[in-house]
């Protein structure tokens, strides 16, 4: 459901404008919010439960997060979707970002069901989000942007979902 690694890296590099760290030059807050609202509504329908969401994060390149509650998943582990302000990028993780080194590890440990993952990824794809694997985002950042000094080991996650 995700694009090949080389294609995703090329996309991240295209989106990496050092003059616009927190959001892209053509950022439309209303459009981003409407798309995020659609995501929340679709996930609530798909899992037949209310989902907690945080949106319009300040001083961050992450727009927001939506959480499918643990009680609504097959494995009893919540699913968190993080959405960037840049390029409709989305990250899907079990429990929380960094809890597992990607969805493959979460599945191997019995914490993420394939059918639940398919629901989430299918919804993201239908809405036009580009799903970026956590493993790729945890790679060392090698772009032109100057990331904040408080980041000791910059990664692509810091660039597209981090705090500025």
N, C-alpha and C positions, 0 to 999 in steps of 0.2 A: 504494500500500500504506500510505501514511501518510494521516493525517487532513488536512483542509484547514487552512491556516495559522491562520485565525481561531479554529477549534475547538481547535487545539493551544495557541495563546496563552491562550485562556480556561481550558484545563486547567492550564497552568503557573501562571496567576494563582490558581486555586482551590487548588493544592497549596502555594502560597507562604505558609506560616504563619511569621511572624517570631519566634514563640516556640519553634519547632522547626526549627532550621536544618539539622542533620546528618541527621535522620531524622524521620518524622512521629510525631505523638503516639501513634498506634496501631501503631507499628512492631513487627513480629513477625520477629525475626531467624531463627528456625527456618523459618518459611514462606518468607521471602525466599531463604534458603539452599537450600531444597528446590527452589524454582522455578528458581533459577540452576543447580543440579545437573541439572535436566531440560533446560535450555537447552544446557549443555555436552554432555550425552549425545546430544541430538538433532542438534547440529551435527557431532559426531563421526560419527554414523551417516550424516548427509546427505553429508558429504565423505569418508567412509571413511578417516578418519585421526584420531589423537589431537590434541586441541586444548589449547593451554596456557591455563590460567586462573589468575587472581588473584582472591581473594574476601575479603569481610569487611574492607574497607579501614577503617582507623582514622582518626578526625578528618577524615572526608570524607563528603560526601553521595553519593558513588559507592560502590555496594556492591562491584562487581567488574568484571572484563573477561575476555572469552574471545577467543582469537585462532585463527582458521583459518589454518594455515600456508600460505605462498606456494606450496609444492609441490603443494598440493591444489586450487589455484584455476586457472581457465582462463588468466588473464592473468599468473600468476606473482607476484601481489602479495597479501600477506596481508590478511585481512579482520578488523578488530577490532570487537567489540561491547562497548560500555560500558553497564552497568546501574546505574541510580540506586536509592538506598534509598527514594526518594519516588515513589510512584504507579506502580511498574513501568514507569518510563520507560527507553527504550533508544535508544542512538545507534549507528549503523552507519557505519563509515568504512573506506576503503582505506588500508592501511599503518599509519596512526596518526591519532588526532585531530589536526586541523590540517595534515596533510600535503597535503590538497586542500581547497578550499572546497566541501565536500559531495561526495556520491556522483555528482552530475551531472558535475562537473569531472573526477572520477576516470574516469568512463566515457568522456568526451570525449577524454581523453588515453590511452585504451586500457589503463587500469590496473585496471578493474573490469568483469567480464563480467555481462551482464544475467541470465543463468541462475543464476550464483553468487549474485547479489544477491537474486533471487527465492527461492532456497533459504533464505537467512538471514532475509529479511523474512517469508516464509511461516511459518517456525518461530517467530519472535518473535510473530507475530499469533496462531498456534495456541495459544501459551502465555499470551496475554493481555497482552503488553507493548505499550505505546504507543510507536511509533517516532517520534522527534523528529529532524528534519533538522538537520544541523550548522549550516547557514546560519541557521536560526531561533535556535539556541542561541548563536550568535555575535553576535546583536543586543544592543545595550546593555540592561542590566538596568534595569527601571523598576518594581520592586515595593517592598513595604513593609519587607522584611528588611534588616538592617544587615549587609552582607557584611564579611569581614575586611579590616583596614586594608592588608594587603600586596597586595591586589588593586587595581591602579591604574586599570583600565578594566573595571568589573564587567559581566559578560554573564550571560545566562541559563545558560550552561554553568557559570560559577562557582557559581551558585545551586544547580543540581541535580546537578553532577558534581564540584564543586571541593573543595578542602581548607580545613578550618576551624582 
